Amino acid sequence: MFLKKKVIATIIALVLVVGVLSAEAGVNFGGTTGLGGGSVISSGKVGGCGNQGCASVSMHVTGSNLTAWCQNNGGKIAPGQNTLTVDSNFSTSLTIDSNGNYDFYMEEEILPTVLEAGCPNGNWTVVDLTGPITVTLSAFATGETQPAATLTFACEAVFGVATQCTEIN
């Protein structure tokens, strides 16, 4: 009798674990990410968050050995003198569409200040940022602190060029 209860308890525990894994595996998360003019732009859809729904998408942007590009009032462009890193987090709430999916769109500027970039003086402005950047998008179900799904993109920011990033998941 004791062994029978233990087997049943184990089966129930396995069913619960598989159910949780299936719910998380069932999240549909797709999107695109690109760079341009010192901004990161991500958009896409999230679905399958279950009865609680999907609440938000966060974007974590990281990069090192980056170069800022400075421009003066006369239009002259020069690289900033400081090697830069970026480590920024952004978040947006989700809106549901007519098919029960959640749309998201995020456009966030990641340009440094003139001082951080190492531009010649305060009469210059930072107009772009170049180098390798990684963007990680995480979808969160309502009331959850751990992401239901994650997408990671590798980007190579090129001066003056809108760049589509490549998903590396």
Secondary structure, DSSP 8 states (H G I E B T S, - for coil): -HHHHHHHHHHHHHHHHHHHHHHHHT-EEEEEEEEETTEEEEEEEEE---TT-EEEEEEEEEEEEEEEEEE-TT--EEE-SS-EEEEEEEEEE-EE-TTS-EEEEEEEE----HHHHT-SSTT-EEEEEEEEEEEEEEEEETT-SS-SEEEEEEEEEBTTB-EE-EE--
